[in-house]
Amino acid sequence: MKARLWATGLILLFGAVLAWYLIYTRQLVNAVNADAAALSRMYAQVLEGVSDPDRESFLVLFDMLEEIESLGVPVVVIAEDGQIHAARNLPFVHDPSDPSSTRRVLEYAARLDERNDPLVEEGIGVIHFGMPAVVERLRWVPWTQAATLIVIVLVATWIFRSTIRAEQERIWATMARESAHQLSTPLSSLTGWVEILRMPADERSAVASQDRITEEVEVDVERLNKVAQRFELIGRRPRMDTVDVGEVLQRLEGYFAARLPRLDRSIELTVHVAPQLQPVAGNPVLLEWAFENLIKNAVDVLAGRGGRIAVNAMPDDDGRCVTIHVVDDGPGVPAELRKHIFEPGVSSKEGGWGVGLTLTRRIVEDTHGGSIVLGKRRDGAEFIVTLPVVRPDRTT
């Protein structure tokens, strides 16, 4: 949720910066157009003054003077004798009667020469000029763009790192929850068998024989060992072997067949594996865990209401992958959760931790290079897992 809020904020920030840039650019374009119009009027007035001998020349010059002032171009004209002949559009008020003001104008004229070479006109003197205000504003555009881009990149980087850090923290939390969940069942069972072993021999024999106790303890210890193996493999790059997906699924079918009668007799699980299914490159322990999570999720959804769970494994059309469909006829995944069902902490079950599907996606996609998606079914839920088959030239 926080990641989505940050992404929305970044989009709004980018939109605001883009809107400001468009408005600012439009203002510059309008200013340049206004300057071009003023220059055109000056040119027309010069032509008018030349072609109209009846018009007083000072009127033409007066009109041109107004146009120059409207452009905002700073101009200082220094006569051949060194006196200031004219000064327009200065950033300060010039008082010709004040010697200090005159020195200031001369210093300003020298600064104008640093940007533009002065014009020397015979009979007039030296013309020192600057740039229109719009050009001064244009000078800042590249720097403004660069600064804005840097800010956006920094903010985006910070948001990305914060999102990654939050995602890692959520993954660690879900891993801790899943480990506690995986360990709780065999530990509870072992605790029960320990209590039975503490009973007097005559009472203990009435509950269970010594052989049965030994077998059940071995099952629980094996379960604990499997849990330890799973979490050891999920934290590092596991060894990849040639795995028969059909055998993994049929082993899970037997595992759930022994437990479904105690969980809910009205739930039916069927597993169908296409004949001569090609093996995949993977780790059998992790793949079994991934499919166990998918089937167990379906069992939890159907608990109390009954239903069917169908697992079908088949090759895809080009034979490069094996596709496994895990389908149940339960209520399905709510529409608002479909896009986020694989995220840590997201669950459609009341009181669910949102762990199993996150780990399943990590196993299928990150470890095995496959894919897992939620199918578009109207009734029930369908998870589609795709795993690449072993290439003929692959060595294990």
N, C-alpha and C positions, 0 to 999 in steps of 0.2 A: 504493500500500500504506500509506504513512504517513497519507494523508488518511483512509483507512478506519479506521486505528488511532485517530486523533484523534477521528473521529466516534463510534467505540465508547466512547472515554473520556468524551466529552461526554455521551453517553446514560447511562453509568454514574453520572456526577456528578449529572446531573439526577434519576436514579432515587434516588440516595442522599439528595439534598436533599428530594425528594418524600416519601420514607419517613420522614425525620426530621420533616418538617412534619406528616405524618399522625399520627405517634406523639405529637408535642408537642401537637397540637390535641386528640387523644383524652385526654391527661392533663388538659388544661384543662377539657374537658367533664366528666370524672369529678370534678374538683375543684369545679366549679360545682354538679354534682349533690349532692355531699357537703354543700356550704354550704346548698343548698336543703333538704336533709333535716334539717340542724341547725336551721334557722329553723322548719321544721315542728314539730320536737320542742319548741322553745321555745314556739311558739304553743300546742301541746297542753298543756304544763305550766302556762302562764298560765291557760288555761281550767280545768285541773284545780284549780289553787289557788283560783280564784274560786268554783268550784262545790262544792268539798269543804271545808266549814268545820271538819271534824275534823282536816284535815292541817295541820301546823304551817307557817306561812308561810315561816319561815326555810329549811325544807327545799326548798320550791319555789324560793325565790331561790337557794339553793345549787346546785340542779340547773341553773337558768338560767345561773348564773355559769360552771359547767363547760362549758355549751354555747357561751357566748360565747368562752371561752378556746379551745375546739376550732375555732372559726371563724378564729382568728388575726387578728381585727379589733382594731387598737390603739384603746384607749379610755382617756381621762383625764377623770375627773369632778372638777371644782373646785367646792367649796362656795361659798355666798354670801359667806362671810367670807374667801374667797381661799385657803383651805387645800385641799390635795389630799385629796379624799375617797376616790378609788379610781383605780387605774391597772392596766391589764391589757394583755398582749401588746405590751409595749414592746420595742424592739430592743436594750435594755440592761437591766441589773439596777437596780432602784430600791430605794434604802435610805431609808426615811422619816426615819431619825434623822440622815441626812447632809444638811446644808444645800446642799452643792454638787450632790448628787443631786436635791434638790428643784428647784433652779434649772434643772437639765438637763431635768427633766420639764416644767416650765413652758415652756421654750424649744421642746421637742418638741411641746407642745400648740399653741403658736403656729404651728408649721410645719404641723400637721394642719389648722388653720383656713384655710391657704392653698389647700387642696384642697377642703375641705368646710366649709360654714358650721356653726358650733357650734349645738347644741340647748340652749335655755334651758328648764329645767323648774322650775316654782315649788316651793319646798320642798326641792329637790335641789341646784340650782345649774346650772352650765354643763357640758354634755357635749361634749367634743372627741373626734372619732373619725376614723379613717382608712379605708382600703379593705382588703378581704381580700387575702391574698397572691396569690390567683388573679387578682384585678383588676390588681394590680401587674405580674403576668406578662403579662396581656393587653395592657397598655400597650406592650409591646415587640414584639408580634406584627406590626403594620404596618411598623415599622422593620426587623424581621428579614426580612419578606417583601421589602421594597424593597432591602435590602442583598443578599439572595440573588439577586434578579432582576438587580441591577446586575452582580454577580459573574458570573452566567451569561451575560449579554449581552456583557460584556467578554471572557470566555473564548471565547465563540462567535465574536466579532468577530476576536479574535486568531487563532483556528484558521482562520477563513475567509480572512483575509488571508495567513496562512502557506500555506494550500493554494493560493490563487491565485498567490502568488509562486513556489511550487514548480512549479505547472503551467506558468507562464511560462518558468521556467528549463528545464523539460523540453522545451517547444516550441522554445526557442532551440537546445537541443542537437540535437533531431531535425532542425530546419531546417539546422543546420550539417552534419549527417550526410548529409542528402538532397542538399544542394548539392555536397558532395564526391562523392557517388555519381553525380549527374547529370553532373558535369564530368569524371569520371574516364574515361569511355568515349571521348568525342571527343578529349580530351587525349592519351590513349594512342594513339589512331589517328593524330593529328597527329604525335606523336613518331615513330611508325613511318614515316610518309611523309617526315619530315625526314631520317631515317637513309637512306632510299632515295635522296633527292635528293643526299645526300653521296657516293653511289657514283659511280664513274667512269661516263661516259656509256654505254659499251658494256655494262657490267654492269647499269646502271639500265634500259636498254631491254629487257633480257631479263626483268626483273621486271614492269615495267609501263610503258606508253607515257606520254608527257608529257600527253596529253589525259586519260587515266584518272587520273593523279595529280592533275591540276587539278580534275577533277570530284569526286574523293573528298575533296580538301581543302576544296572548296566545301561539300560535304555536312557535313563536320565543323564548319566555321565556322558554317554555318546552324544546326547542332545547338547549338553554344555560344551563338549569338544567341538561340535559343529558350529555352534554360535561363535566360539572363539576363533575358529578358522574363518568364518565369514567376515568378522570385523577385522581380522588381520589382513585378509585379502583386499577388503574395500579401501584400506588405507595405503596400499602400494600397488605397483604394477604386477598383477599376478601372472603366473605361468599360463600360457595359452596352449591348449591341447586340441586334439580332434575330438569333438563332442557329438554324440548321437542325441539330437534333441528329442527324438521319439522315446529313447530310454529314460531321459530325464523326466518327461511328462508322464510316462507310465509309472515311474517310481513315485511321483507325486500323487498319481491316481490311487495307488495302493496306500500311501500315507493317509490321504484324506478319507479313503473308504473305511479305514479302521477307526476314524474319529468322528465322521459325520453322524453315525447312529447316536453317539453321545451328545452331539451338538444339536442336531435337528434332523429327525428322520425324514422330514418332508423335503429335504434338499437332495437333488439328484445331480451327480457329477458324471459326465461322460467325456472321454478323451479319444479322439480319432487322429491317427497318424497316417499320412499317405504312405503307400508302399514305396520302398527303395528311396526313401528321403535322404538326400545328401547330408553328410555331417557338416557342422559349422566349426569355425575356429573360435574356441572360447575356454572358459574355466567352468567345469561342471558344478563346483560348489556355488559359485556366484549365480550361474544361470538357474540352478535349482531354487536359489533364494528369490530371484526375480519372479519366476513363475509362481512360486509359493505365495508371494505377496499378492499377486493378481488374483489367484484363486481364493486366498483367504479374505481379500476384500469383498469378493462376490459372496462368499459364505456369510460374512458379517452383515451384508446388505439384506440377504434373504432370510437371516435368522428370525424366527417367529412368524414368518409369512409363507415360507416354503418357496420352491421354484427350481429351476434347472440352470445348471452351469455347463456350458459346452466349450471344450478346448479342441481346436482343430489346427493341425500342423500340415502344411502343404508347400510345395515349391512354387515360386512365382513363375510368371510366363516365360522369362528368358533363362530360368534355371540358375541364376546367379545368387539368389537369396532364398531363405526359408522364411515363410510367413506363418505366424502363429496367431490365431484369433482366440481370445478369451471372452466369451459372451455369457451374460446372465439376463434373465427376464425380470429383473427387479424394477424399481422405480426410475432408474437411470440417474444421470448426473444433472443437477440443476443448471439451467442455462447460464446463470451468473458465475458459475464456477468452472465452466468448461475450458475457458482459456487459461485458467490458473490451477488446474487440478494437479499438475506435477510440481507445483511450487511448495517449498517447505512450509509446514504448518497449515496447509489448505486441505480440508477434508469435507466430504459430503455427509459423513456420519456424525451423529450427535455425540460429542465427547471424543471424537477422533483426533489423533495427534498430527495427521498429515505427514506421516513418515514413510510408509511403505511405497507409495508411488514415486516419491522423490528418490529413494534408494534404487527402485527398479529402473527409473530413467537413467540414473548414473551408471548402473551396471550395464544396461543395454547400449546406451549411446556412448558414454565416455570410455568404458572399458572394452566393449566389443565392437564399436564402430557401427552399430545398427541404429534402428529408430523405433520409437514407440509413440503411437498416437491414439487419441480417443476417437472411435468411430462415430459416424453421424447416424445413430439409430434413434428412432422415436420411442421404441419400447425397450427398456433395459439399457444396459451399458455394454460396449464392445471396445476392448483394447486390442490393438493390432501391433504386434511386434515383428520386426523384420531383421533378420540376421544374415550376414554374408556367409556363403558356403566356403568350404576349404578349397583353395585353388590347387590345381594339379601340381604346380611347382612349389607349393608351400611346404616348408620343413618345420617340424616342431621340435 
